[in-house]
Amino acid sequence: MNHQPVDATAVTRFLPMVSVVVPIYNGEADLPELINCLLSQTYPKDRVEYLLVDNNSSDRTLTILKTSAENCPITIRPLSETQIQSSYAARNTGIRAATGEIMIFTDADCRPQPQWLNTLIQPFVNPEVVIVAGEILALLGTTLLEQHADRQETLSQKHTLNHSFRPYGQTANLAIRHIAFKKVGLFRPYLTTGGDADICWRILGENIGRLEFAPNAIVQHRHRATLQELQSQWRRYGRSNRYLHELHGVDLMREMTPKEYGYRLARWLLKEVPRDIKKALVQQATLVDLLSTPIGLFTARARTAGQRDAKLPENAKIIARL
């Protein structure tokens, strides 16, 4: 993954038609803020279409999408994917309907910043670039778990871009040339997690082009606020690792032994807690610092359980085509 300088004049002239695809399931509560973020984009309105794909929601998502598309200053195209309950199937529906040269992906609960599209497409001025990943930052959180995740930069692309197998970008903030889908196929529609890594690795494996990081192309996303949500998130990460192991041969995450868990907890109680309490007394540490280790062990156990219990469904191996 290289970071080659680009000519400012060339970037100014570079205004390809782009298609933004957003899969949505029961997104009624998120849609007003999402659409406001899309309205605030500084990219020329006549060079972008927004394909908002309802994935068989049971709330008013589709109705809101159709209403929002009427008399709107930006091009919103409401679509539906009702055959397969999967965000990847919904993204495929958007890709098939798109007219843009560059496909851009985000999620309904993300909040793209105004310069997002302008900044995300800049690296594509270089024809060798086929994938661009933007950065994912946290929305301001108030709970202990949100603050811990923010401290750990859980959502940041820097983790996936440094993956030991190959770099990849998360679909919360990802752009791909449309031509790549013609060559390698679309997302695996029955896959429930790990599809962002899978599509990036299939493209990079074909040597179609390279991946670039656009750190200033920012979307914000809310961290999980409850233990149940946090456990579900990390179990999904574990399932993703198992699926990618079966699809691409990625190494499985090593499980911590009971002895290792015991050692980490003892070290926390005997060393870290006394240290952080002293720091807290002089306002150099917070409750987030004090509980960082047990929260980390909780997420590690959840990820291990997800990896151990997962089995890739046979139909998840199917690659959809244009």
C-alpha positions as CSV (number, residue, x, y, z in Angstrom):
1,M,0.0,0.0,0.0
2,N,1.8,3.1,-1.3
3,H,1.1,6.8,-0.7
4,Q,2.2,8.5,-3.9
5,P,1.8,12.3,-4.2
6,V,-0.8,13.4,-6.7
7,D,-0.8,16.6,-8.8
8,A,-3.2,19.1,-7.3
9,T,-4.3,20.4,-10.7
10,A,-5.1,16.9,-11.9
11,V,-7.2,16.2,-8.8
12,T,-9.1,19.4,-9.3
13,R,-10.1,18.3,-12.8
14,F,-10.8,14.7,-11.7
15,L,-14.6,14.5,-11.2
16,P,-15.7,10.9,-12.1
17,M,-19.3,9.8,-11.8
18,V,-19.6,8.0,-8.4
19,S,-22.3,5.8,-7.0
20,V,-22.7,5.6,-3.2
21,V,-24.3,2.4,-2.1
22,V,-25.8,2.1,1.4
23,P,-27.4,-1.2,2.6
24,I,-30.2,-0.5,5.1
25,Y,-32.0,-2.8,7.5
26,N,-34.5,-1.2,9.9
27,G,-32.7,2.1,9.6
28,E,-35.6,4.4,10.3
29,A,-33.9,6.0,13.2
30,D,-30.6,6.6,11.3
31,L,-32.0,7.9,8.0
32,P,-32.6,11.6,8.9
33,E,-28.9,12.1,10.0
34,L,-27.6,10.0,7.2
35,I,-29.5,11.9,4.5
36,N,-28.4,15.2,6.1
37,C,-24.8,14.0,5.8
38,L,-25.3,13.1,2.1
39,L,-26.9,16.6,1.5
40,S,-23.8,18.2,3.0
41,Q,-21.3,16.6,0.6
42,T,-19.2,19.1,-1.3
43,Y,-18.7,16.8,-4.3
44,P,-20.7,18.1,-7.3
45,K,-24.3,17.0,-7.0
46,D,-24.5,16.1,-10.7
47,R,-21.6,13.7,-10.4
48,V,-23.0,11.5,-7.7
49,E,-25.9,9.2,-7.1
50,Y,-27.0,7.7,-3.8
51,L,-28.3,4.1,-4.1
52,L,-30.0,3.4,-0.7
53,V,-31.0,-0.2,-0.6
54,D,-33.6,-1.4,1.8
55,N,-32.9,-5.0,2.8
56,N,-36.4,-6.2,3.7
57,S,-36.9,-3.9,6.7
58,S,-39.9,-4.3,9.0
59,D,-40.0,-0.6,9.9
60,R,-40.7,2.5,7.7
61,T,-37.2,2.5,6.0
62,L,-38.5,2.0,2.4
63,T,-41.3,4.6,2.8
64,I,-38.8,7.2,4.2
65,L,-36.4,6.4,1.3
66,K,-39.1,7.0,-1.3
67,T,-40.3,10.2,0.4
68,S,-36.7,11.5,0.7
69,A,-36.0,10.9,-3.0
70,E,-38.9,13.2,-4.1
71,N,-37.9,16.8,-4.7
72,C,-34.5,16.2,-3.3
73,P,-31.5,18.4,-4.4
74,I,-29.4,15.2,-4.6
75,T,-30.0,12.1,-6.6
76,I,-31.4,9.4,-4.2
77,R,-32.4,6.1,-5.8
78,P,-34.4,3.9,-3.4
79,L,-33.9,0.2,-4.1
80,S,-34.9,-3.0,-2.5
81,E,-33.3,-6.4,-1.9
82,T,-35.9,-8.8,-0.5
83,Q,-34.6,-12.2,-1.7
84,I,-31.5,-12.5,0.5
85,Q,-31.2,-11.0,4.1
86,S,-27.6,-9.8,3.9
87,S,-25.9,-6.5,3.6
88,Y,-23.7,-7.9,0.9
89,A,-26.7,-8.9,-1.2
90,A,-28.1,-5.4,-0.7
91,R,-24.8,-3.9,-1.8
92,N,-24.8,-6.1,-4.9
93,T,-28.3,-4.8,-5.8
94,G,-26.8,-1.3,-5.6
95,I,-23.8,-2.2,-7.7
96,R,-26.0,-3.7,-10.4
97,A,-28.1,-0.6,-10.6
98,A,-25.2,1.9,-10.5
99,T,-24.1,4.1,-13.3
100,G,-20.9,5.4,-11.7
101,E,-17.3,4.7,-12.5
102,I,-16.4,4.4,-8.9
103,M,-18.5,2.5,-6.3
104,I,-18.5,4.0,-2.8
105,F,-19.8,2.1,0.3
106,T,-20.8,3.2,3.7
107,D,-23.5,2.1,6.2
108,A,-26.8,3.7,7.4
109,D,-25.4,4.2,11.0
110,C,-22.3,6.0,9.6
111,R,-22.0,9.8,9.4
112,P,-19.8,10.9,6.4
113,Q,-18.2,14.3,6.8
114,P,-18.8,17.0,4.2
115,Q,-15.4,16.5,2.3
116,W,-15.8,12.7,2.4
117,L,-16.5,12.1,-1.2
118,N,-14.0,14.7,-2.5
119,T,-11.2,13.2,-0.5
120,L,-12.0,9.6,-1.0
121,I,-11.9,9.8,-4.8
122,Q,-8.7,11.8,-5.1
123,P,-6.3,8.7,-5.1
124,F,-8.2,7.3,-8.2
125,V,-6.6,10.0,-10.3
126,N,-3.8,7.4,-10.5
127,P,-5.1,4.7,-12.8
128,E,-3.1,2.1,-10.8
129,V,-5.3,2.6,-7.8
130,V,-8.4,0.3,-7.7
131,I,-9.4,0.4,-4.0
132,V,-9.4,3.3,-1.6
133,A,-10.2,3.0,2.1
134,G,-11.2,6.1,4.1
135,E,-10.9,6.5,7.9
136,I,-13.5,5.5,10.4
137,L,-13.6,7.6,13.6
138,A,-15.9,7.4,16.6
139,L,-18.9,9.6,17.2
140,L,-18.7,11.1,20.7
141,G,-19.7,8.4,23.2
142,T,-20.7,8.8,26.8
143,T,-20.6,5.3,28.2
144,L,-17.6,3.5,29.6
145,L,-17.6,0.9,26.8
146,E,-17.8,3.6,24.1
147,Q,-14.9,5.5,25.7
148,H,-12.8,2.3,25.9
149,A,-13.4,1.5,22.2
150,D,-12.5,5.0,21.3
151,R,-9.3,4.8,23.2
152,Q,-8.5,1.5,21.4
153,E,-9.5,2.9,18.0
154,T,-11.5,-0.3,17.5
155,L,-13.2,0.9,14.3
156,S,-10.1,2.5,12.6
157,Q,-9.0,1.2,9.2
158,K,-5.4,1.1,10.5
159,H,-6.1,-2.4,11.9
160,T,-7.5,-3.9,8.7
161,L,-5.0,-2.1,6.5
162,N,-2.2,-3.8,8.5
163,H,-3.8,-7.3,8.3
164,S,-1.1,-10.0,8.2
165,F,-2.6,-11.7,5.1
166,R,-3.4,-8.7,2.9
167,P,-4.6,-5.2,3.6
168,Y,-8.3,-4.5,3.2
169,G,-10.8,-1.7,3.9
170,Q,-14.1,-2.0,5.8
171,T,-17.3,-1.3,3.8
172,A,-18.2,1.5,6.3
173,N,-15.8,3.6,4.2
174,L,-14.6,2.0,1.1
175,A,-14.4,2.9,-2.7
176,I,-13.8,0.4,-5.5
177,R,-13.6,1.0,-9.3
178,H,-16.6,-0.5,-11.0
179,I,-14.5,-2.4,-13.5
180,A,-13.0,-4.5,-10.7
181,F,-16.4,-6.1,-10.1
182,K,-16.6,-7.0,-13.7
183,K,-13.4,-8.9,-13.4
184,V,-13.7,-10.7,-10.0
185,G,-17.4,-10.7,-9.4
186,L,-19.5,-9.0,-6.7
187,F,-19.8,-9.6,-2.9
188,R,-20.6,-13.1,-1.8
189,P,-24.4,-12.5,-1.1
190,Y,-24.9,-15.2,1.5
191,L,-21.8,-14.2,3.6
192,T,-22.8,-12.6,6.8
193,T,-19.5,-11.1,7.9
194,G,-16.0,-10.8,6.4
195,G,-17.2,-9.8,2.9
196,D,-15.2,-6.6,2.9
197,A,-11.9,-8.4,3.3
198,D,-13.0,-11.1,0.8
199,I,-13.8,-8.6,-2.0
200,C,-10.6,-6.6,-1.4
201,W,-8.5,-9.7,-1.3
202,R,-10.0,-11.2,-4.5
203,I,-9.3,-7.9,-6.3
204,L,-5.8,-7.5,-5.0
205,G,-5.1,-11.2,-5.7
206,E,-5.9,-10.6,-9.4
207,N,-3.3,-7.8,-9.6
208,I,-5.9,-5.5,-11.0
209,G,-4.4,-2.6,-9.1
210,R,-3.4,-1.4,-5.7
211,L,-5.1,-0.2,-2.5
212,E,-4.6,3.3,-1.1
213,F,-5.6,4.8,2.2
214,A,-7.2,8.3,2.4
215,P,-7.0,9.2,6.1
216,N,-8.8,12.5,5.6
217,A,-11.8,10.9,4.0
218,I,-13.7,10.5,7.3
219,V,-16.9,8.8,8.3
220,Q,-18.0,8.6,12.0
221,H,-19.6,5.6,13.6
222,R,-21.0,5.0,17.0
223,H,-19.3,2.4,19.2
224,R,-21.2,-0.3,21.1
225,A,-22.6,1.0,24.3
226,T,-23.7,-2.2,26.2
227,L,-21.9,-5.5,27.1
228,Q,-24.4,-7.4,24.9
229,E,-23.7,-5.2,21.9
230,L,-19.9,-5.5,22.5
231,Q,-20.1,-9.2,22.9
232,S,-22.1,-9.5,19.6
233,Q,-19.5,-7.3,17.8
234,W,-16.5,-9.3,18.9
235,R,-18.2,-12.7,18.3
236,R,-18.8,-11.5,14.7
237,Y,-15.1,-10.6,14.4
238,G,-14.4,-14.2,15.4
239,R,-16.8,-15.6,12.9
240,S,-15.3,-13.4,10.2
241,N,-11.9,-14.9,11.0
242,R,-13.2,-18.4,10.7
243,Y,-14.9,-17.7,7.4
244,L,-11.8,-16.0,5.9
245,H,-9.7,-18.9,7.1
246,E,-11.9,-21.3,5.1
247,L,-12.1,-19.0,2.1
248,H,-8.5,-17.7,1.9
249,G,-6.4,-19.7,4.3
250,V,-6.1,-16.9,6.8
251,D,-4.5,-18.0,10.1
252,L,-6.9,-18.6,12.9
253,M,-6.5,-16.5,16.0
254,R,-4.7,-18.4,18.8
255,E,-7.0,-19.0,21.8
256,M,-5.8,-17.9,25.2
257,T,-5.4,-20.6,27.8
258,P,-7.1,-20.5,31.2
259,K,-3.7,-20.1,32.7
260,E,-3.1,-17.0,30.5
261,Y,-6.5,-15.5,31.5
262,G,-5.6,-16.1,35.1
263,Y,-2.2,-14.5,34.8
264,R,-3.7,-11.4,33.0
265,L,-6.4,-11.0,35.7
266,A,-3.9,-11.4,38.6
267,R,-1.5,-8.9,37.0
268,W,-4.4,-6.5,36.6
269,L,-5.5,-6.8,40.2
270,L,-2.1,-6.8,41.8
271,K,-0.2,-4.3,39.6
272,E,-2.5,-2.3,37.2
273,V,-5.3,-1.5,39.7
274,P,-3.0,0.0,42.4
275,R,-1.1,1.9,39.8
276,D,-4.2,3.3,38.1
277,I,-5.8,4.2,41.4
278,K,-2.8,6.3,42.3
279,K,-2.9,8.0,38.9
280,A,-6.6,8.6,39.3
281,L,-6.0,10.4,42.5
282,V,-3.9,13.0,40.7
283,Q,-6.2,13.0,37.7
284,Q,-3.8,11.1,35.4
285,A,-6.0,8.1,34.9
286,T,-9.8,7.4,34.5
287,L,-12.2,4.6,35.0
288,V,-11.5,3.6,31.4
289,D,-7.8,3.1,32.3
290,L,-8.8,1.1,35.4
291,L,-11.1,-1.3,33.5
292,S,-9.2,-1.6,30.2
293,T,-7.8,-5.1,30.9
294,P,-11.0,-6.8,32.0
295,I,-12.8,-5.3,29.0
296,G,-10.1,-6.5,26.7
297,L,-10.3,-10.0,28.1
298,F,-14.1,-9.9,27.7
299,T,-13.8,-9.0,24.0
300,A,-11.0,-11.6,23.5
301,R,-13.3,-14.4,24.9
302,A,-16.2,-13.3,22.7
303,R,-14.0,-13.3,19.6
304,T,-12.6,-16.7,20.5
305,A,-16.1,-18.1,21.0
306,G,-17.2,-16.6,17.6
307,Q,-14.3,-18.2,15.8
308,R,-14.7,-21.6,17.6
309,D,-18.4,-21.9,17.0
310,A,-18.6,-20.6,13.4
311,K,-18.9,-22.8,10.4
312,L,-19.0,-21.3,6.9
313,P,-22.3,-22.1,5.2
314,E,-21.9,-23.8,1.8
315,N,-23.9,-21.1,0.0
316,A,-21.6,-18.4,1.5
317,K,-18.9,-19.6,-1.0
318,I,-21.1,-18.3,-3.9
319,I,-19.8,-15.3,-5.7
320,A,-22.4,-13.1,-7.3
321,R,-21.9,-11.7,-10.8
322,L,-22.9,-8.5,-12.6
